Amino acid sequence: MSNHYDPTKDISPSAAYPEVSVSHHHSDDATFKKKVWKTTLILSVITIIELAIGFFIYFLHKGEPPYFFILLLKGIVCILTLAKAYYIVSVFMHLGDEIRNFIMTIVVPWLYLSGSSSLSWQMDNLIRICVTNMINILKKLQCLKLTRAPRQRSLPKAKVTSLPSRIYFGIPERRLRDFCF
Amino acid sequence: MVFLMSDAFTFGAFLISYGTTRFSQNFWPDPNVVFNALPGAGHANLPLVFVSIMTFILIISSVTMVLAVHAGHNRNKADVQKWLLWTIVGGLAFLGCQALEWHHLLTAEHATLIDGKIELISQTTRHNPWGQLVHGPEVTAALQNSSVHTLATLVSEHHLSAASHAELMATPKDQLVQLISNSDAVHIREKGPVAFGGFFYGITGFHGFHVFSGVIINIVMLLMTRNNVFENKGHYLMIEKAGLYWHFVDLVWVFVFLCFYLI
């Protein structure tokens, strides 16, 4: 008998599936407004911080840019953007109010996709910069040794000039570069 | 919901291919150099300013959409109309800004070193004027090889001389070359990566198309609200779905903003 149509019953989707529907019972106007303004403020402040970092990177670019530091700043901007995305999706799109499994269905594929791809770019970039820095440092060390070498005077000149390619930890520089880039 | 998911993956794929191409190049234009104009500000160097205005417009329109959806929950017809109208205004303002930005990029010409001489090119899907800066003797040699028209345009655009363009066309070439090479205002660059234009216009254009369809959807929602369609139905769930789409458009912009303008 309970399956019979009852005109007094609420048959809207929100009543049938309260846990997965897009409709929710908001507590009251005051708390709702407070939440919206808080989120707006957070989004604006994050955007302003991002812009400030953007300007900072611009002024760094004018001189001799410290690549590692700029990469770090860009990483911070990426994280701030993810925070913004979190607030938009969870508060504005109400995903935060859904049941846990539904949230996971949406979020996990995205984390996998974006995480794996962005990580691979970032790692690629990071490795490039690390290796370049390392080679530069090793070059400087080698330079110091080379400048000191002529003072000994006992070394025949031919030996200094005939240094083949530089070798770091037993790996020739060319091989090291080929491997990394 | 499924549509939004698939659309999100489409945008994700676009941005990933953009990122892969960008990191496979040795050089990529600095966004602060490319996007440094503000309508009405002439040649002033204002990086990030215009695009931050666009970002705030979209964030605010997302907030007004939240308020419209909330008014729908309370079945407050007048408020739904008011906030939907503001959302539409925000969407149209954003589209207007984007049109101005594209217009500027497509029409403003920049001195670029091509095959040993200076040419004036704009940002299209075939050319990119944002390569590395060229200095010193290379510039002087290239200026000597360039046409008088190009030199006269450069001089008059950067206000290096009080003479008009026609007068400059008649002045000896050496004098024009001297004027340009003595000035700090003229920056001459090599050609940049061609892929930049395709990705920029493709992805921001696809996003702009989404904003446009969002505005159309919101206008339809506004008309339906005015005609009491939702009032008669007993709920404003349709507004909620339009709202989800609008927030999605805002969400995509957050990432487009990150990928093209910030990093």
HADDOCK unambig.tbl for C-alpha pairs under 7 A between the chains (distance, minus, plus):
assign (segid A and resid 40 and name CA) (segid B and resid 63 and name CA) 6.97 0.50 0.50
assign (segid A and resid 54 and name CA) (segid B and resid 262 and name CA) 5.74 0.50 0.50
assign (segid A and resid 58 and name CA) (segid B and resid 32 and name CA) 6.38 0.50 0.50
assign (segid A and resid 74 and name CA) (segid B and resid 263 and name CA) 5.85 0.50 0.50
assign (segid A and resid 81 and name CA) (segid B and resid 254 and name CA) 6.79 0.50 0.50
assign (segid A and resid 85 and name CA) (segid B and resid 251 and name CA) 6.10 0.50 0.50
assign (segid A and resid 88 and name CA) (segid B and resid 251 and name CA) 6.67 0.50 0.50
assign (segid A and resid 92 and name CA) (segid B and resid 66 and name CA) 6.33 0.50 0.50
assign (segid A and resid 92 and name CA) (segid B and resid 247 and name CA) 6.76 0.50 0.50
assign (segid A and resid 93 and name CA) (segid B and resid 244 and name CA) 5.71 0.50 0.50
assign (segid A and resid 93 and name CA) (segid B and resid 247 and name CA) 6.51 0.50 0.50
assign (segid A and resid 121 and name CA) (segid B and resid 23 and name CA) 6.99 0.50 0.50
